[in-house]
Amino acid sequence: MATPDEAEQRLSEFEARWDAKYATIGKMWRRHWAGISPLFAYPQEIRRSIYTTNVVESRSDAAQGD
């Protein structure tokens, strides 16, 4: 299970490799890090549920927008 420090390290690695092509992604994660990082305090099973719920909600919102 990833910790906030490990996740931030991976984000830095992503930025080092991909910022030249996808700079917006790293910037977006950094901008929202304060809202994202608390999720790492939850056990993996709970995080999976949160991620799954967000995916379902976003697809529902997209379908209603059409």
PDB file of N, H, CA, C and O in Angstrom:
ATOM      1  N   MET A   1       0.848  -1.171   0.000  1.00  0.00           N
ATOM      2  CA  MET A   1       0.000   0.000   0.000  1.00  0.00           C
ATOM      3  C   MET A   1       0.898   1.241   0.000  1.00  0.00           C
ATOM      4  O   MET A   1       1.831   1.343   0.796  1.00  0.00           O
ATOM      5  N   ALA A   2       0.615   2.144  -0.869  1.00  0.00           N
ATOM      6  H   ALA A   2      -0.143   2.061  -1.516  1.00  0.00           H
ATOM      7  CA  ALA A   2       1.429   3.351  -1.012  1.00  0.00           C
ATOM      8  C   ALA A   2       1.164   4.337   0.120  1.00  0.00           C
ATOM      9  O   ALA A   2       0.035   4.483   0.589  1.00  0.00           O
ATOM     10  N   THR A   3       2.210   4.996   0.538  1.00  0.00           N
ATOM     11  H   THR A   3       3.127   4.877   0.157  1.00  0.00           H
ATOM     12  CA  THR A   3       2.105   6.073   1.521  1.00  0.00           C
ATOM     13  C   THR A   3       2.090   7.396   0.768  1.00  0.00           C
ATOM     14  O   THR A   3       2.417   7.437  -0.418  1.00  0.00           O
ATOM     15  N   PRO A   4       1.715   8.469   1.441  1.00  0.00           N
ATOM     16  CA  PRO A   4       1.765   9.776   0.763  1.00  0.00           C
ATOM     17  C   PRO A   4       3.166  10.110   0.235  1.00  0.00           C
ATOM     18  O   PRO A   4       3.305  10.657  -0.859  1.00  0.00           O
ATOM     19  N   ASP A   5       4.199   9.780   1.014  1.00  0.00           N
ATOM     20  H   ASP A   5       4.086   9.336   1.903  1.00  0.00           H
ATOM     21  CA  ASP A   5       5.570  10.062   0.566  1.00  0.00           C
ATOM     22  C   ASP A   5       5.935   9.253  -0.675  1.00  0.00           C
ATOM     23  O   ASP A   5       6.563   9.770  -1.599  1.00  0.00           O
ATOM     24  N   GLU A   6       5.534   7.974  -0.690  1.00  0.00           N
ATOM     25  H   GLU A   6       5.024   7.554   0.060  1.00  0.00           H
ATOM     26  CA  GLU A   6       5.812   7.133  -1.866  1.00  0.00           C
ATOM     27  C   GLU A   6       5.052   7.643  -3.086  1.00  0.00           C
ATOM     28  O   GLU A   6       5.584   7.663  -4.196  1.00  0.00           O
ATOM     29  N   ALA A   7       3.823   8.049  -2.876  1.00  0.00           N
ATOM     30  H   ALA A   7       3.390   8.033  -1.974  1.00  0.00           H
ATOM     31  CA  ALA A   7       3.024   8.564  -3.990  1.00  0.00           C
ATOM     32  C   ALA A   7       3.628   9.844  -4.547  1.00  0.00           C
ATOM     33  O   ALA A   7       3.673  10.040  -5.762  1.00  0.00           O
ATOM     34  N   GLU A   8       4.088  10.707  -3.664  1.00  0.00           N
ATOM     35  H   GLU A   8       4.051  10.547  -2.677  1.00  0.00           H
ATOM     36  CA  GLU A   8       4.703  11.949  -4.137  1.00  0.00           C
ATOM     37  C   GLU A   8       6.010  11.660  -4.876  1.00  0.00           C
ATOM     38  O   GLU A   8       6.334  12.331  -5.855  1.00  0.00           O
ATOM     39  N   GLN A   9       6.751  10.667  -4.407  1.00  0.00           N
ATOM     40  H   GLN A   9       6.487  10.122  -3.611  1.00  0.00           H
ATOM     41  CA  GLN A   9       7.977  10.265  -5.105  1.00  0.00           C
ATOM     42  C   GLN A   9       7.646   9.752  -6.509  1.00  0.00           C
ATOM     43  O   GLN A   9       8.326  10.092  -7.477  1.00  0.00           O
ATOM     44  N   ARG A  10       6.610   8.941  -6.608  1.00  0.00           N
ATOM     45  H   ARG A  10       6.057   8.665  -5.822  1.00  0.00           H
ATOM     46  CA  ARG A  10       6.198   8.415  -7.925  1.00  0.00           C
ATOM     47  C   ARG A  10       5.733   9.546  -8.841  1.00  0.00           C
ATOM     48  O   ARG A  10       5.991   9.523 -10.044  1.00  0.00           O
ATOM     49  N   LEU A  11       5.051  10.525  -8.271  1.00  0.00           N
ATOM     50  H   LEU A  11       4.841  10.544  -7.294  1.00  0.00           H
ATOM     51  CA  LEU A  11       4.630  11.679  -9.063  1.00  0.00           C
ATOM     52  C   LEU A  11       5.853  12.428  -9.591  1.00  0.00           C
ATOM     53  O   LEU A  11       5.877  12.850 -10.747  1.00  0.00           O
ATOM     54  N   SER A  12       6.856  12.587  -8.751  1.00  0.00           N
ATOM     55  H   SER A  12       6.837  12.244  -7.812  1.00  0.00           H
ATOM     56  CA  SER A  12       8.095  13.244  -9.188  1.00  0.00           C
ATOM     57  C   SER A  12       8.759  12.456 -10.312  1.00  0.00           C
ATOM     58  O   SER A  12       9.271  13.037 -11.269  1.00  0.00           O
ATOM     59  N   GLU A  13       8.747  11.127 -10.190  1.00  0.00           N
ATOM     60  H   GLU A  13       8.331  10.655  -9.412  1.00  0.00           H
ATOM     61  CA  GLU A  13       9.316  10.282 -11.240  1.00  0.00           C
ATOM     62  C   GLU A  13       8.521  10.423 -12.542  1.00  0.00           C
ATOM     63  O   GLU A  13       9.104  10.485 -13.624  1.00  0.00           O
ATOM     64  N   PHE A  14       7.212  10.473 -12.433  1.00  0.00           N
ATOM     65  H   PHE A  14       6.739  10.422 -11.554  1.00  0.00           H
ATOM     66  CA  PHE A  14       6.364  10.676 -13.609  1.00  0.00           C
ATOM     67  C   PHE A  14       6.704  12.003 -14.278  1.00  0.00           C
ATOM     68  O   PHE A  14       6.874  12.075 -15.495  1.00  0.00           O
ATOM     69  N   GLU A  15       6.799  13.052 -13.462  1.00  0.00           N
ATOM     70  H   GLU A  15       6.660  12.993 -12.473  1.00  0.00           H
ATOM     71  CA  GLU A  15       7.100  14.375 -14.006  1.00  0.00           C
ATOM     72  C   GLU A  15       8.464  14.395 -14.691  1.00  0.00           C
ATOM     73  O   GLU A  15       8.613  14.986 -15.761  1.00  0.00           O
ATOM     74  N   ALA A  16       9.456  13.753 -14.082  1.00  0.00           N
ATOM     75  H   ALA A  16       9.335  13.272 -13.213  1.00  0.00           H
ATOM     76  CA  ALA A  16      10.793  13.725 -14.682  1.00  0.00           C
ATOM     77  C   ALA A  16      10.772  13.053 -16.048  1.00  0.00           C
ATOM     78  O   ALA A  16      11.478  13.468 -16.967  1.00  0.00           O
ATOM     79  N   ARG A  17       9.964  12.022 -16.170  1.00  0.00           N
ATOM     80  H   ARG A  17       9.391  11.684 -15.424  1.00  0.00           H
ATOM     81  CA  ARG A  17       9.915  11.287 -17.432  1.00  0.00           C
ATOM     82  C   ARG A  17       8.987  11.921 -18.459  1.00  0.00           C
ATOM     83  O   ARG A  17       9.314  11.935 -19.646  1.00  0.00           O
ATOM     84  N   TRP A  18       7.848  12.443 -18.041  1.00  0.00           N
ATOM     85  H   TRP A  18       7.582  12.432 -17.077  1.00  0.00           H
ATOM     86  CA  TRP A  18       6.804  12.810 -18.989  1.00  0.00           C
ATOM     87  C   TRP A  18       6.450  14.290 -19.074  1.00  0.00           C
ATOM     88  O   TRP A  18       5.646  14.670 -19.926  1.00  0.00           O
ATOM     89  N   ASP A  19       7.020  15.135 -18.224  1.00  0.00           N
ATOM     90  H   ASP A  19       7.673  14.827 -17.532  1.00  0.00           H
ATOM     91  CA  ASP A  19       6.626  16.549 -18.244  1.00  0.00           C
ATOM     92  C   ASP A  19       6.818  17.229 -19.597  1.00  0.00           C
ATOM     93  O   ASP A  19       6.048  18.119 -19.959  1.00  0.00           O
ATOM     94  N   ALA A  20       7.820  16.823 -20.330  1.00  0.00           N
ATOM     95  H   ALA A  20       8.445  16.100 -20.036  1.00  0.00           H
ATOM     96  CA  ALA A  20       8.044  17.460 -21.637  1.00  0.00           C
ATOM     97  C   ALA A  20       6.845  17.254 -22.567  1.00  0.00           C
ATOM     98  O   ALA A  20       6.551  18.100 -23.411  1.00  0.00           O
ATOM     99  N   LYS A  21       6.169  16.138 -22.404  1.00  0.00           N
ATOM    100  H   LYS A  21       6.407  15.451 -21.718  1.00  0.00           H
ATOM    101  CA  LYS A  21       5.033  15.817 -23.276  1.00  0.00           C
ATOM    102  C   LYS A  21       3.686  16.068 -22.606  1.00  0.00           C
ATOM    103  O   LYS A  21       2.735  16.499 -23.258  1.00  0.00           O
ATOM    104  N   TYR A  22       3.603  15.795 -21.292  1.00  0.00           N
ATOM    105  H   TYR A  22       4.376  15.445 -20.763  1.00  0.00           H
ATOM    106  CA  TYR A  22       2.336  15.877 -20.566  1.00  0.00           C
ATOM    107  C   TYR A  22       2.460  16.739 -19.313  1.00  0.00           C
ATOM    108  O   TYR A  22       2.087  16.289 -18.230  1.00  0.00           O
ATOM    109  N   ALA A  23       2.956  17.924 -19.424  1.00  0.00           N
ATOM    110  H   ALA A  23       3.259  18.289 -20.304  1.00  0.00           H
ATOM    111  CA  ALA A  23       3.207  18.794 -18.265  1.00  0.00           C
ATOM    112  C   ALA A  23       1.935  19.097 -17.480  1.00  0.00           C
ATOM    113  O   ALA A  23       1.992  19.276 -16.263  1.00  0.00           O
ATOM    114  N   THR A  24       0.819  19.154 -18.140  1.00  0.00           N
ATOM    115  H   THR A  24       0.773  19.009 -19.128  1.00  0.00           H
ATOM    116  CA  THR A  24      -0.440  19.482 -17.474  1.00  0.00           C
ATOM    117  C   THR A  24      -0.814  18.459 -16.414  1.00  0.00           C
ATOM    118  O   THR A  24      -1.396  18.818 -15.391  1.00  0.00           O
ATOM    119  N   ILE A  25      -0.491  17.192 -16.640  1.00  0.00           N
ATOM    120  H   ILE A  25      -0.019  16.900 -17.471  1.00  0.00           H
ATOM    121  CA  ILE A  25      -0.872  16.140 -15.694  1.00  0.00           C
ATOM    122  C   ILE A  25      -0.180  16.337 -14.355  1.00  0.00           C
ATOM    123  O   ILE A  25      -0.839  16.345 -13.316  1.00  0.00           O
ATOM    124  N   GLY A  26       1.122  16.495 -14.364  1.00  0.00           N
ATOM    125  H   GLY A  26       1.658  16.489 -15.208  1.00  0.00           H
ATOM    126  CA  GLY A  26       1.859  16.706 -13.122  1.00  0.00           C
ATOM    127  C   GLY A  26       1.402  17.958 -12.396  1.00  0.00           C
ATOM    128  O   GLY A  26       1.252  17.954 -11.174  1.00  0.00           O
ATOM    129  N   LYS A  27       1.181  19.024 -13.144  1.00  0.00           N
ATOM    130  H   LYS A  27       1.303  19.027 -14.137  1.00  0.00           H
ATOM    131  CA  LYS A  27       0.722  20.276 -12.538  1.00  0.00           C
ATOM    132  C   LYS A  27      -0.647  20.105 -11.889  1.00  0.00           C
ATOM    133  O   LYS A  27      -0.896  20.635 -10.806  1.00  0.00           O
ATOM    134  N   MET A  28      -1.528  19.367 -12.550  1.00  0.00           N
ATOM    135  H   MET A  28      -1.326  18.937 -13.429  1.00  0.00           H
ATOM    136  CA  MET A  28      -2.863  19.140 -12.005  1.00  0.00           C
ATOM    137  C   MET A  28      -2.788  18.356 -10.691  1.00  0.00           C
ATOM    138  O   MET A  28      -3.450  18.710  -9.715  1.00  0.00           O
ATOM    139  N   TRP A  29      -1.976  17.287 -10.671  1.00  0.00           N
ATOM    140  H   TRP A  29      -1.439  16.999 -11.463  1.00  0.00           H
ATOM    141  CA  TRP A  29      -1.815  16.502  -9.445  1.00  0.00           C
ATOM    142  C   TRP A  29      -1.236  17.364  -8.338  1.00  0.00           C
ATOM    143  O   TRP A  29      -1.699  17.297  -7.200  1.00  0.00           O
ATOM    144  N   ARG A  30      -0.231  18.173  -8.651  1.00  0.00           N
ATOM    145  H   ARG A  30       0.146  18.227  -9.576  1.00  0.00           H
ATOM    146  CA  ARG A  30       0.380  19.045  -7.639  1.00  0.00           C
ATOM    147  C   ARG A  30      -0.638  20.059  -7.105  1.00  0.00           C
ATOM    148  O   ARG A  30      -0.689  20.323  -5.904  1.00  0.00           O
ATOM    149  N   ARG A  31      -1.431  20.614  -7.991  1.00  0.00           N
ATOM    150  H   ARG A  31      -1.389  20.400  -8.967  1.00  0.00           H
ATOM    151  CA  ARG A  31      -2.423  21.618  -7.601  1.00  0.00           C
ATOM    152  C   ARG A  31      -3.470  21.021  -6.656  1.00  0.00           C
ATOM    153  O   ARG A  31      -3.974  21.712  -5.770  1.00  0.00           O
ATOM    154  N   HIS A  32      -3.792  19.749  -6.845  1.00  0.00           N
ATOM    155  H   HIS A  32      -3.382  19.188  -7.564  1.00  0.00           H
ATOM    156  CA  HIS A  32      -4.839  19.092  -6.053  1.00  0.00           C
ATOM    157  C   HIS A  32      -4.281  18.150  -4.989  1.00  0.00           C
ATOM    158  O   HIS A  32      -5.035  17.393  -4.377  1.00  0.00           O
ATOM    159  N   TRP A  33      -2.973  18.190  -4.765  1.00  0.00           N
ATOM    160  H   TRP A  33      -2.361  18.805  -5.262  1.00  0.00           H
ATOM    161  CA  TRP A  33      -2.332  17.240  -3.844  1.00  0.00           C
ATOM    162  C   TRP A  33      -2.937  17.288  -2.440  1.00  0.00           C
ATOM    163  O   TRP A  33      -3.096  16.240  -1.814  1.00  0.00           O
ATOM    164  N   ALA A  34      -3.272  18.455  -1.936  1.00  0.00           N
ATOM    165  H   ALA A  34      -3.142  19.307  -2.444  1.00  0.00           H
ATOM    166  CA  ALA A  34      -3.834  18.568  -0.582  1.00  0.00           C
ATOM    167  C   ALA A  34      -5.158  17.810  -0.462  1.00  0.00           C
ATOM    168  O   ALA A  34      -5.494  17.311   0.612  1.00  0.00           O
ATOM    169  N   GLY A  35      -5.895  17.724  -1.545  1.00  0.00           N
ATOM    170  H   GLY A  35      -5.623  18.129  -2.417  1.00  0.00           H
ATOM    171  CA  GLY A  35      -7.154  16.978  -1.525  1.00  0.00           C
ATOM    172  C   GLY A  35      -6.981  15.499  -1.809  1.00  0.00           C
ATOM    173  O   GLY A  35      -7.818  14.687  -1.415  1.00  0.00           O
ATOM    174  N   ILE A  36      -5.905  15.144  -2.486  1.00  0.00           N
ATOM    175  H   ILE A  36      -5.225  15.803  -2.805  1.00  0.00           H
ATOM    176  CA  ILE A  36      -5.647  13.756  -2.852  1.00  0.00           C
ATOM    177  C   ILE A  36      -4.928  12.998  -1.742  1.00  0.00           C
ATOM    178  O   ILE A  36      -5.279  11.858  -1.439  1.00  0.00           O
ATOM    179  N   SER A  37      -3.938  13.617  -1.145  1.00  0.00           N
ATOM    180  H   SER A  37      -3.652  14.543  -1.391  1.00  0.00           H
ATOM    181  CA  SER A  37      -3.075  12.919  -0.188  1.00  0.00           C
ATOM    182  C   SER A  37      -3.796  12.342   1.027  1.00  0.00           C
ATOM    183  O   SER A  37      -3.347  11.310   1.526  1.00  0.00           O
ATOM    184  N   PRO A  38      -4.883  12.930   1.545  1.00  0.00           N
ATOM    185  CA  PRO A  38      -5.557  12.300   2.685  1.00  0.00           C
ATOM    186  C   PRO A  38      -6.123  10.906   2.379  1.00  0.00           C
ATOM    187  O   PRO A  38      -6.348  10.120   3.298  1.00  0.00           O
ATOM    188  N   LEU A  39      -6.351  10.598   1.113  1.00  0.00           N
ATOM    189  H   LEU A  39      -6.168  11.237   0.366  1.00  0.00           H
ATOM    190  CA  LEU A  39      -6.866   9.282   0.756  1.00  0.00           C
ATOM    191  C   LEU A  39      -5.905   8.159   1.146  1.00  0.00           C
ATOM    192  O   LEU A  39      -6.328   7.024   1.363  1.00  0.00           O
ATOM    193  N   PHE A  40      -4.611   8.478   1.233  1.00  0.00           N
ATOM    194  H   PHE A  40      -4.267   9.400   1.057  1.00  0.00           H
ATOM    195  CA  PHE A  40      -3.622   7.459   1.574  1.00  0.00           C
ATOM    196  C   PHE A  40      -3.724   7.003   3.023  1.00  0.00           C
ATOM    197  O   PHE A  40      -3.120   5.994   3.386  1.00  0.00           O
ATOM    198  N   ALA A  41      -4.466   7.710   3.854  1.00  0.00           N
ATOM    199  H   ALA A  41      -4.957   8.529   3.559  1.00  0.00           H
ATOM    200  CA  ALA A  41      -4.648   7.314   5.249  1.00  0.00           C
ATOM    201  C   ALA A  41      -5.617   6.137   5.375  1.00  0.00           C
ATOM    202  O   ALA A  41      -5.618   5.438   6.389  1.00  0.00           O
ATOM    203  N   TYR A  42      -6.436   5.918   4.354  1.00  0.00           N
ATOM    204  H   TYR A  42      -6.435   6.485   3.531  1.00  0.00           H
ATOM    205  CA  TYR A  42      -7.417   4.827   4.389  1.00  0.00           C
ATOM    206  C   TYR A  42      -6.777   3.508   3.976  1.00  0.00           C
ATOM    207  O   TYR A  42      -5.830   3.491   3.191  1.00  0.00           O
ATOM    208  N   PRO A  43      -7.300   2.399   4.509  1.00  0.00           N
ATOM    209  CA  PRO A  43      -6.816   1.082   4.059  1.00  0.00           C
ATOM    210  C   PRO A  43      -7.094   0.900   2.563  1.00  0.00           C
ATOM    211  O   PRO A  43      -7.985   1.539   2.003  1.00  0.00           O
ATOM    212  N   GLN A  44      -6.327   0.031   1.940  1.00  0.00           N
ATOM    213  H   GLN A  44      -5.604  -0.487   2.395  1.00  0.00           H
ATOM    214  CA  GLN A  44      -6.436  -0.172   0.496  1.00  0.00           C
ATOM    215  C   GLN A  44      -7.855  -0.545   0.070  1.00  0.00           C
ATOM    216  O   GLN A  44      -8.319  -0.087  -0.974  1.00  0.00           O
ATOM    217  N   GLU A  45      -8.546  -1.360   0.848  1.00  0.00           N
ATOM    218  H   GLU A  45      -8.170  -1.733   1.696  1.00  0.00           H
ATOM    219  CA  GLU A  45      -9.911  -1.777   0.486  1.00  0.00           C
ATOM    220  C   GLU A  45     -10.853  -0.575   0.421  1.00  0.00           C
ATOM    221  O   GLU A  45     -11.696  -0.483  -0.471  1.00  0.00           O
ATOM    222  N   ILE A  46     -10.702   0.339   1.370  1.00  0.00           N
ATOM    223  H   ILE A  46     -10.018   0.264   2.095  1.00  0.00           H
ATOM    224  CA  ILE A  46     -11.538   1.537   1.383  1.00  0.00           C
ATOM    225  C   ILE A  46     -11.167   2.444   0.212  1.00  0.00           C
ATOM    226  O   ILE A  46     -12.046   2.992  -0.454  1.00  0.00           O
ATOM    227  N   ARG A  47      -9.871   2.603  -0.036  1.00  0.00           N
ATOM    228  H   ARG A  47      -9.157   2.158   0.505  1.00  0.00           H
ATOM    229  CA  ARG A  47      -9.445   3.433  -1.170  1.00  0.00           C
ATOM    230  C   ARG A  47      -9.988   2.895  -2.481  1.00  0.00           C
ATOM    231  O   ARG A  47     -10.426   3.666  -3.336  1.00  0.00           O
ATOM    232  N   ARG A  48      -9.964   1.587  -2.645  1.00  0.00           N
ATOM    233  H   ARG A  48      -9.609   0.962  -1.950  1.00  0.00           H
ATOM    234  CA  ARG A  48     -10.495   0.985  -3.869  1.00  0.00           C
ATOM    235  C   ARG A  48     -11.972   1.331  -4.022  1.00  0.00           C
ATOM    236  O   ARG A  48     -12.433   1.632  -5.123  1.00  0.00           O
ATOM    237  N   SER A  49     -12.699   1.289  -2.936  1.00  0.00           N
ATOM    238  H   SER A  49     -12.324   1.044  -2.041  1.00  0.00           H
ATOM    239  CA  SER A  49     -14.123   1.634  -2.974  1.00  0.00           C
ATOM    240  C   SER A  49     -14.320   3.095  -3.355  1.00  0.00           C
ATOM    241  O   SER A  49     -15.206   3.421  -4.145  1.00  0.00           O
ATOM    242  N   ILE A  50     -13.497   3.970  -2.796  1.00  0.00           N
ATOM    243  H   ILE A  50     -12.777   3.705  -2.154  1.00  0.00           H
ATOM    244  CA  ILE A  50     -13.589   5.397  -3.115  1.00  0.00           C
ATOM    245  C   ILE A  50     -13.291   5.621  -4.593  1.00  0.00           C
ATOM    246  O   ILE A  50     -14.025   6.344  -5.267  1.00  0.00           O
ATOM    247  N   TYR A  51     -12.226   5.012  -5.102  1.00  0.00           N
ATOM    248  H   TYR A  51     -11.630   4.425  -4.554  1.00  0.00           H
ATOM    249  CA  TYR A  51     -11.868   5.171  -6.516  1.00  0.00           C
ATOM    250  C   TYR A  51     -12.969   4.647  -7.411  1.00  0.00           C
ATOM    251  O   TYR A  51     -13.333   5.285  -8.400  1.00  0.00           O
ATOM    252  N   THR A  52     -13.505   3.477  -7.064  1.00  0.00           N
ATOM    253  H   THR A  52     -13.209   2.959  -6.261  1.00  0.00           H
ATOM    254  CA  THR A  52     -14.563   2.871  -7.876  1.00  0.00           C
ATOM    255  C   THR A  52     -15.785   3.769  -7.888  1.00  0.00           C
ATOM    256  O   THR A  52     -16.389   3.982  -8.940  1.00  0.00           O
ATOM    257  N   THR A  53     -16.155   4.299  -6.728  1.00  0.00           N
ATOM    258  H   THR A  53     -15.665   4.126  -5.874  1.00  0.00           H
ATOM    259  CA  THR A  53     -17.310   5.192  -6.645  1.00  0.00           C
ATOM    260  C   THR A  53     -17.087   6.429  -7.498  1.00  0.00           C
ATOM    261  O   THR A  53     -18.000   6.867  -8.197  1.00  0.00           O
ATOM    262  N   ASN A  54     -15.893   6.997  -7.454  1.00  0.00           N
ATOM    263  H   ASN A  54     -15.151   6.641  -6.887  1.00  0.00           H
ATOM    264  CA  ASN A  54     -15.615   8.183  -8.256  1.00  0.00           C
ATOM    265  C   ASN A  54     -15.704   7.886  -9.746  1.00  0.00           C
ATOM    266  O   ASN A  54     -16.191   8.718 -10.512  1.00  0.00           O
ATOM    267  N   VAL A  55     -15.242   6.718 -10.166  1.00  0.00           N
ATOM    268  H   VAL A  55     -14.847   6.042  -9.544  1.00  0.00           H
ATOM    269  CA  VAL A  55     -15.329   6.345 -11.575  1.00  0.00           C
ATOM    270  C   VAL A  55     -16.785   6.213 -11.988  1.00  0.00           C
ATOM    271  O   VAL A  55     -17.185   6.704 -13.043  1.00  0.00           O
ATOM    272  N   VAL A  56     -17.577   5.548 -11.152  1.00  0.00           N
ATOM    273  H   VAL A  56     -17.253   5.149 -10.295  1.00  0.00           H
ATOM    274  CA  VAL A  56     -18.997   5.370 -11.464  1.00  0.00           C
ATOM    275  C   VAL A  56     -19.690   6.728 -11.526  1.00  0.00           C
ATOM    276  O   VAL A  56     -20.467   6.991 -12.444  1.00  0.00           O
ATOM    277  N   GLU A  57     -19.409   7.583 -10.554  1.00  0.00           N
ATOM    278  H   GLU A  57     -18.778   7.369  -9.808  1.00  0.00           H
ATOM    279  CA  GLU A  57     -20.033   8.905 -10.543  1.00  0.00           C
ATOM    280  C   GLU A  57     -19.638   9.725 -11.764  1.00  0.00           C
ATOM    281  O   GLU A  57     -20.481  10.406 -12.347  1.00  0.00           O
ATOM    282  N   SER A  58     -18.381   9.672 -12.154  1.00  0.00           N
ATOM    283  H   SER A  58     -17.696   9.119 -11.680  1.00  0.00           H
ATOM    284  CA  SER A  58     -17.958  10.475 -13.299  1.00  0.00           C
ATOM    285  C   SER A  58     -18.591   9.972 -14.591  1.00  0.00           C
ATOM    286  O   SER A  58     -18.940  10.763 -15.467  1.00  0.00           O
ATOM    287  N   ARG A  59     -18.737   8.667 -14.706  1.00  0.00           N
ATOM    288  H   ARG A  59     -18.454   8.024 -13.994  1.00  0.00           H
ATOM    289  CA  ARG A  59     -19.407   8.129 -15.904  1.00  0.00           C
ATOM    290  C   ARG A  59     -20.881   8.487 -15.906  1.00  0.00           C
ATOM    291  O   ARG A  59     -21.462   8.775 -16.953  1.00  0.00           O
ATOM    292  N   SER A  60     -21.475   8.465 -14.733  1.00  0.00           N
ATOM    293  H   SER A  60     -21.003   8.231 -13.883  1.00  0.00           H
ATOM    294  CA  SER A  60     -22.888   8.858 -14.621  1.00  0.00           C
ATOM    295  C   SER A  60     -23.054  10.327 -15.007  1.00  0.00           C
ATOM    296  O   SER A  60     -23.966  10.680 -15.755  1.00  0.00           O
ATOM    297  N   ASP A  61     -22.175  11.170 -14.499  1.00  0.00           N
ATOM    298  H   ASP A  61     -21.434  10.883 -13.892  1.00  0.00           H
ATOM    299  CA  ASP A  61     -22.243  12.595 -14.839  1.00  0.00           C
ATOM    300  C   ASP A  61     -22.048  12.809 -16.341  1.00  0.00           C
ATOM    301  O   ASP A  61     -22.734  13.636 -16.942  1.00  0.00           O
ATOM    302  N   ALA A  62     -21.131  12.081 -16.942  1.00  0.00           N
ATOM    303  H   ALA A  62     -20.573  11.410 -16.454  1.00  0.00           H
ATOM    304  CA  ALA A  62     -20.884  12.218 -18.369  1.00  0.00           C
ATOM    305  C   ALA A  62     -22.106  11.777 -19.169  1.00  0.00           C
ATOM    306  O   ALA A  62     -22.464  12.407 -20.164  1.00  0.00           O
ATOM    307  N   ALA A  63     -22.743  10.693 -18.731  1.00  0.00           N
ATOM    308  H   ALA A  63     -22.452  10.181 -17.923  1.00  0.00           H
ATOM    309  CA  ALA A  63     -23.916  10.194 -19.442  1.00  0.00           C
ATOM    310  C   ALA A  63     -25.079  11.180 -19.339  1.00  0.00           C
ATOM    311  O   ALA A  63     -25.836  11.353 -20.295  1.00  0.00           O
ATOM    312  N   GLN A  64     -25.220  11.815 -18.202  1.00  0.00           N
ATOM    313  H   GLN A  64     -24.606  11.675 -17.426  1.00  0.00           H
ATOM    314  CA  GLN A  64     -26.321  12.777 -18.026  1.00  0.00           C
ATOM    315  C   GLN A  64     -26.067  14.063 -18.819  1.00  0.00           C
ATOM    316  O   GLN A  64     -27.008  14.772 -19.175  1.00  0.00           O
ATOM    317  N   GLY A  65     -24.809  14.355 -19.090  1.00  0.00           N
ATOM    318  H   GLY A  65     -24.045  13.779 -18.801  1.00  0.00           H
ATOM    319  CA  GLY A  65     -24.472  15.569 -19.829  1.00  0.00           C
ATOM    320  C   GLY A  65     -24.738  15.436 -21.315  1.00  0.00           C
ATOM    321  O   GLY A  65     -24.821  16.438 -22.025  1.00  0.00           O
ATOM    322  N   ASP A  66     -24.874  14.206 -21.791  1.00  0.00           N
ATOM    323  H   ASP A  66     -24.807  13.392 -21.214  1.00  0.00           H
ATOM    324  CA  ASP A  66     -25.105  13.995 -23.237  1.00  0.00           C
ATOM    325  C   ASP A  66     -26.522  14.254 -23.649  1.00  0.00           C
ATOM    326  O   ASP A  66     -26.857  14.117 -24.826  1.00  0.00           O
TER     327      ASP A  66
END
